[in-house]
Amino acid sequence: MIRETWESKAQIARDILAKSIKTEWLVPVDKLPGNHQLNVIFMAREAGILTEQELKITETDATGLVESMAAGEVKAEEVLIAFAKRATIGHQLLNFATEFMIDEALEEAKKLDAYFHKTGNIVGPLHGVPISVKEMVHFKDRRCHTAYVAWIDRVSPEDALLIRNLKKAGALFHVRTNEPQTVMHLDCNNNIYGRTLNPYNLNLTPGGSSGGEGASLGFRCAAIGVGSDIGGSVRAPAAFCGAYGLRPTMLRNPWKGVSLAGEGQESIRCTLGPLTNSLRDIDLFQKSVLDQEPWEEETSLVPIPWRTTERKDFVVGIMWNDGVAQTHPPMRRILDYGVNKLKEAGVKVVDWEPFEHARGGKITQALLFPDGGKSIRKALEASGEPIMPLSKFALNYAKEMNIAENWELNVERDKFRDQYHILMKERGVDFILCPTFVGAAPEHGTAHYWLYTSIWNLLDLPAVVFPSGFGVDPEINAVDGNFRPMNDIDKAEQMKYVPGKFRDAPLAYQLIGKHFRDEETVAAAQIVERIIRG
Amino acid sequence: MIRETWESKAQIARDILAKSIKTEWLVPVDKLPGNHQLNVIFMAREAGILTEQELKITETDATGLVESMAAGEVKAEEVLIAFAKRATIGHQLLNFATEFMIDEALEEAKKLDAYFHKTGNIVGPLHGVPISVKEMVHFKDRRCHTAYVAWIDRVSPEDALLIRNLKKAGALFHVRTNEPQTVMHLDCNNNIYGRTLNPYNLNLTPGGSSGGEGASLGFRCAAIGVGSDIGGSVRAPAAFCGAYGLRPTMLRNPWKGVSLAGEGQESIRCTLGPLTNSLRDIDLFQKSVLDQEPWEEETSLVPIPWRTTERKDFVVGIMWNDGVAQTHPPMRRILDYGVNKLKEAGVKVVDWEPFEHARGGKITQALLFPDGGKSIRKALEASGEPIMPLSKFALNYAKEMNIAENWELNVERDKFRDQYHILMKERGVDFILCPTFVGAAPEHGTAHYWLYTSIWNLLDLPAVVFPSGFGVDPEINAVDGNFRPMNDIDKAEQMKYVPGKFRDAPLAYQLIGKHFRDEETVAAAQIVERIIRG
């Protein structure tokens, strides 16, 4: 009986998705890749749905697209159709969408073209940029359920503030994207839409919780994506899918109009951040949003404008591993590669000995669920939908505490933040270059180790993820025969590395900056990327 | 038995105070005012302890003093002695100090003079400025108990960050000051030192919880004072004692190194703020502190420098009362006076209809004590000291809630903040001019109504208090025969107004600005004060 109820409710959301798909852009069955074909990136071209021009458009970053539209070389409509086609194929292969909004976006694209035709000007810095958005972010008059079956009836009364900011800057929205149950997995599976896949290797997760965004940007179904990050949920998907991502300092980006169980939890705040196809697009996104002074509506935000900046002559601390779980061989290899490139280029590089990440991990786990996970359980139990293994895993860390215990942990958190900051200053380290995860994207359902990303949420430091340009090559990345585990977690994570399973999975870097110095962090990442990738 | 224990412990702190007093500067008994003499402001002169030059020094604001010292007209030692003498008299009359530190301050003053003699320069923007500090703020190797008998053995390991900032700017610290039990009264009485009195009328409270600071600045025992404010604790004392005060936006001023029961409570944060003898001194204080980038040590602070600014052509909303408790006749009179002056000067003035302050008051009461006051009770019970009536009154509002209930109230708070801000914008109001309290300083033990100050803590708006220049004159401020109570609170507060009881008590204005626009608020207050007071 209960099963029927949640299933029928889930079906409402599935039907909305199904009806929103433009079937004329689907890949014919005979052209679909075979079961052996795990890397489906090539399908964008092979499907034969996109023209050469459309392929070129979808492989251009947002900054480039806006430049082309501003020069009158491409129309917004053309750009939108290209991405909409690619998103349709992407969804067919990866199951990343929760709802397409192509007709409405096309309508808006035509308005932009008319405006440009009439005035010769673009409407704003994101003129005609197609953006995909994690489902939990509100669109007026559309449902928003955050992957909880129980919430499927909820209709959003207005666009989220960030969406309104982006629209005003000229952005278009053609697709909403999948997220895992509880939005507390570095993975992407739920009872409504099921599992989203990684475009570089279907056996692997695209990451999470903004997993649909990872797949979207990885397959280039959108020029920019909007995800949320409380423990790595922007950065893991970006890293796992070969895209770029930013977790900004808390209280910089607008949050108003996002559905989350446990709203009002402020010990570690969730924040919205962009996934992109270039670092300069992160800058473009942030500037476009913050130039609109969202703090004038959402007053809890800190009114600091986005100050696009240069950052030179900095010292990079290299964190080879976090002292809790060692990285997989391919991750070590790309770090090594990057460090050599930086040294060759004359960048000052020092080793960064991680400071008590295990302690930080304990504080983080406690502060992510101080209500004992009750708000999440309540949302799950309201429909009776089954609780998935990774939800159980996450909630396993949830211990209900009282107010005084929460306060004590807030004090602990601040102390840890201060200590970490002072250590960076004492060691003369401006930025920390480190892995985003122990390795490349894990197999579905096995993303258990969050601390490479979540530690920076606790510390509230801006964190930028960017691709190394390398994927896992099983032939050159053998298992490390000399590996000696430091602890059980370390052992468990290392055991997961079976080279053949990770073929082609992208490998990413993470660059960490100082509190509220998001702009400098993005600027430094641009220099570091240029040096490492040439 | 328990009684003996807490009494003997309290005696330790009392002895420290007693030993720290320079008895040679005490007023001879025969020169002390008679019992009929409630306004003791005149005693600074009449006591015959201070020279004419010393009287002049203590009646100069900090900005003026630094100018004189920078010009070589006055020495830091001279300034320190003048204020130390006045503070000694002030304490004798008002019982405002918890510890004098005159010898150490004199030592430092001499170093400043030597530096100036050698270089011709002052060491910093607060060169030689004597500052009094609320007891709860840490001084290295000195005890800090926050008026809890149980905490008297606690010795601070280092100076509070704010103290270090101020020292670096050249400030001197000659006296620490009294605060009420629980630091949650708009009054100033505790089991250790007893009651602090109002220099303008000994039957009235100097306010609280920074009541010692109110008395200190009111009697000009220091050029600047440091208080803390979570519900009005800087502003009520400043207003009640004829001084100036600022509650800055949260997370601007350093907080590290303050003892408070319930540390880690972040729903409504307590913040340190200055009490001064002029508005320009608030600007001087804030700039001197924030120029030192305290966020480089206390990383939870927002890194926004103090941007001294001009503010012209603004609209002032006049909040005649808060819709919950009407003001006393003298308060209405000075508001009326001020509004007329502003209108005459061509300032755009509109009425500000308060927006749901009763609702705000409920949220505030709940969020000030979400642990049900347990942390406070624990600190009280640890010594067995008696709980005072105003502590019982405050704790009466304390209802223990669980984490989820706290989160819901956080959401409610943010919604209220956003609504209030948008209303100010819609009505075109830049600043709100309003009372700091229903009237002048209340009688001891009767300060029950916080909402004229605490509402701005909930809203996290910067609030500046400045004196009207008028005190209560019972002859012209009769009871309002036409008063009709709106509710029981309103009735109770109005009943307290018996004109003769409030003779000479200062009347103050409060100016409210927008979130993080502290600088503009201080700048606007300067213009408003200049217009009203000529």
Chai-1 contact restraints between the chains, C-beta under 6 A:
chainA,res_idxA,chainB,res_idxB,connection_type,confidence,min_distance_angstrom,max_distance_angstrom,comment,restraint_id
A,E263,B,V411,contact,1.0,0.0,6.0,A-B,restraint_1
A,G264,B,W407,contact,1.0,0.0,6.0,A-B,restraint_2
A,G264,B,E408,contact,1.0,0.0,6.0,A-B,restraint_3
A,G264,B,N410,contact,1.0,0.0,6.0,A-B,restraint_4
A,G264,B,V411,contact,1.0,0.0,6.0,A-B,restraint_5
A,Q265,B,W407,contact,1.0,0.0,6.0,A-B,restraint_6
A,E266,B,N410,contact,1.0,0.0,6.0,A-B,restraint_7
A,T299,B,R417,contact,1.0,0.0,6.0,A-B,restraint_8
A,T299,B,D418,contact,1.0,0.0,6.0,A-B,restraint_9
A,T299,B,H421,contact,1.0,0.0,6.0,A-B,restraint_10
A,T299,B,H515,contact,1.0,0.0,6.0,A-B,restraint_11
A,S300,B,D414,contact,1.0,0.0,6.0,A-B,restraint_12
A,V302,B,V302,contact,1.0,0.0,6.0,A-B,restraint_13
A,P303,B,F516,contact,1.0,0.0,6.0,A-B,restraint_14
A,P370,B,I403,contact,1.0,0.0,6.0,A-B,restraint_15
A,D371,B,I403,contact,1.0,0.0,6.0,A-B,restraint_16
A,D371,B,A404,contact,1.0,0.0,6.0,A-B,restraint_17
A,I403,B,P370,contact,1.0,0.0,6.0,A-B,restraint_18
A,I403,B,D371,contact,1.0,0.0,6.0,A-B,restraint_19
A,A404,B,D371,contact,1.0,0.0,6.0,A-B,restraint_20
A,W407,B,G264,contact,1.0,0.0,6.0,A-B,restraint_21
A,W407,B,Q265,contact,1.0,0.0,6.0,A-B,restraint_22
A,E408,B,G264,contact,1.0,0.0,6.0,A-B,restraint_23
A,N410,B,G264,contact,1.0,0.0,6.0,A-B,restraint_24
A,N410,B,E266,contact,1.0,0.0,6.0,A-B,restraint_25
A,V411,B,E263,contact,1.0,0.0,6.0,A-B,restraint_26
A,V411,B,G264,contact,1.0,0.0,6.0,A-B,restraint_27
A,D414,B,S300,contact,1.0,0.0,6.0,A-B,restraint_28
A,R417,B,T299,contact,1.0,0.0,6.0,A-B,restraint_29
A,D418,B,T299,contact,1.0,0.0,6.0,A-B,restraint_30
A,H421,B,T299,contact,1.0,0.0,6.0,A-B,restraint_31
A,H515,B,T299,contact,1.0,0.0,6.0,A-B,restraint_32
A,F516,B,P303,contact,1.0,0.0,6.0,A-B,restraint_33
